[in-house]
Structure formats: structure tokens, C-alpha cells
Amino acid sequence: MPEMNEYEYLDSAPEYAQDTASMINWSANCEWHNSPYALYLDLIGESEERFGENLTTSVPSLGYIELDKLAKALTEYANRPNDIRDWLSGLEEIANAEIYS
């Protein structure tokens, strides 16, 4: 696979992860701990597994757009949890490579 940055990875998300990618992109407009993405990672158990703790300290107050994006991403996860976890791992690898390069 050619090297991609985080945004290219999100833009080229497979069909089964389109709504998840959209939610992650939207979350860039929010404070990290109050973002739909942080809450999503908490809800699917990834934050505890990857970071050793929940990312949100309290349930963030989300607007209707954020709730819609979160709901669609959770539906994708419910339909294909292993594929979504693998896809998120790829995103994390790219993000870590960008941080440490």
C-alpha cells in the first residue's frame, strides 16, 4: 500500500467504514475529549484497550449532526466490528507514524 497521510486514509475509507471516516473527520472540529470520535472509541471499548483509559471524562453534549454521525458510525461497527477495528488500527498506525517521523 502506498504511504498515505491521515486525511488520505480517511478519504479512501472502504464502503463499510464511510460513516466512521465521516464522523472522525467531523470530530476534528471538536475538542478531543468532547468529540464524537472520543466517545465512539469509549463506547466500542477501543480507548481502554489502546490507551488504558476512557478518553471522555464525562458524556459530552453533542449536537444533532454529531449524534447522527456517531449513530451511523456505531451502526457500521455493529455490522462489521472486526473490519472496523482493523481499519481503525490502520488509521492509528498512520497517525503514530506522522507523530514520530
PLY file of the C-alpha trace (Angstrom):
ply
format ascii 1.0
element vertex 101
property float x
property float y
property float z
element edge 100
property int vertex1
property int vertex2
end_header
0.00 0.00 0.00
1.43 3.41 -0.89
2.16 5.70 2.02
-0.79 7.90 2.91
-1.35 10.62 5.39
-4.25 10.54 7.84
-6.56 12.59 5.63
-5.90 10.45 2.55
-6.59 7.33 4.61
-9.91 8.76 5.79
-10.83 9.88 2.26
-10.12 6.41 0.88
-12.10 4.54 3.54
-13.75 1.35 2.31
-17.50 1.40 1.83
-18.12 -0.32 5.17
-16.26 2.48 7.02
-17.51 5.58 5.15
-19.68 6.84 8.02
-16.94 6.14 10.54
-14.49 8.17 8.46
-17.04 10.98 8.17
-17.51 11.01 11.95
-13.74 11.10 12.51
-13.34 13.98 10.04
-16.16 15.89 11.71
-14.60 15.32 15.13
-11.56 17.34 14.06
-13.80 20.39 14.61
-14.35 19.49 18.28
-12.22 19.47 21.40
-10.71 15.98 21.58
-12.31 14.81 24.87
-15.69 16.24 23.82
-15.65 14.81 20.30
-17.89 12.15 18.82
-14.75 10.16 17.96
-13.51 10.04 21.56
-16.96 8.94 22.76
-17.12 6.38 19.94
-13.78 4.86 20.98
-15.05 4.66 24.57
-18.34 3.04 23.53
-16.72 0.31 21.42
-14.05 -0.42 24.05
-11.11 0.71 21.96
-9.96 3.55 24.21
-9.50 1.23 27.19
-7.72 -1.35 25.05
-5.45 1.06 23.14
-4.85 3.82 25.67
-5.57 2.12 29.00
-8.33 4.53 29.94
-11.52 6.11 28.71
-10.96 9.23 26.66
-14.03 11.14 27.77
-14.21 12.25 31.37
-17.94 12.86 31.12
-20.53 12.35 28.42
-20.07 15.23 26.01
-23.02 17.31 24.93
-23.34 16.56 21.24
-25.48 18.37 18.70
-27.81 16.67 16.27
-25.19 16.44 13.50
-22.65 14.88 15.85
-25.24 12.42 17.17
-26.21 11.45 13.64
-22.61 10.83 12.65
-21.95 8.88 15.85
-25.05 6.72 15.33
-24.08 5.89 11.75
-20.51 5.01 12.79
-21.82 2.77 15.58
-24.12 1.04 13.09
-21.13 0.30 10.85
-19.30 -1.08 13.88
-22.29 -3.24 14.83
-22.41 -4.65 11.30
-18.67 -5.30 10.88
-16.80 -4.91 14.18
-13.62 -6.74 13.19
-13.30 -4.88 9.89
-13.82 -1.52 11.60
-11.27 -2.38 14.32
-8.73 -3.37 11.65
-9.43 -0.19 9.69
-9.03 1.92 12.86
-5.71 0.16 13.54
-4.51 1.30 10.12
-5.51 4.86 10.93
-3.68 4.68 14.26
-0.53 3.38 12.56
-0.55 6.31 10.13
-1.21 8.82 12.92
1.65 7.38 15.00
4.00 7.40 12.01
3.19 11.09 11.41
3.82 11.93 15.07
7.14 10.07 15.32
8.59 10.94 11.91
0 1
1 2
2 3
3 4
4 5
5 6
6 7
7 8
8 9
9 10
10 11
11 12
12 13
13 14
14 15
15 16
16 17
17 18
18 19
19 20
20 21
21 22
22 23
23 24
24 25
25 26
26 27
27 28
28 29
29 30
30 31
31 32
32 33
33 34
34 35
35 36
36 37
37 38
38 39
39 40
40 41
41 42
42 43
43 44
44 45
45 46
46 47
47 48
48 49
49 50
50 51
51 52
52 53
53 54
54 55
55 56
56 57
57 58
58 59
59 60
60 61
61 62
62 63
63 64
64 65
65 66
66 67
67 68
68 69
69 70
70 71
71 72
72 73
73 74
74 75
75 76
76 77
77 78
78 79
79 80
80 81
81 82
82 83
83 84
84 85
85 86
86 87
87 88
88 89
89 90
90 91
91 92
92 93
93 94
94 95
95 96
96 97
97 98
98 99
99 100
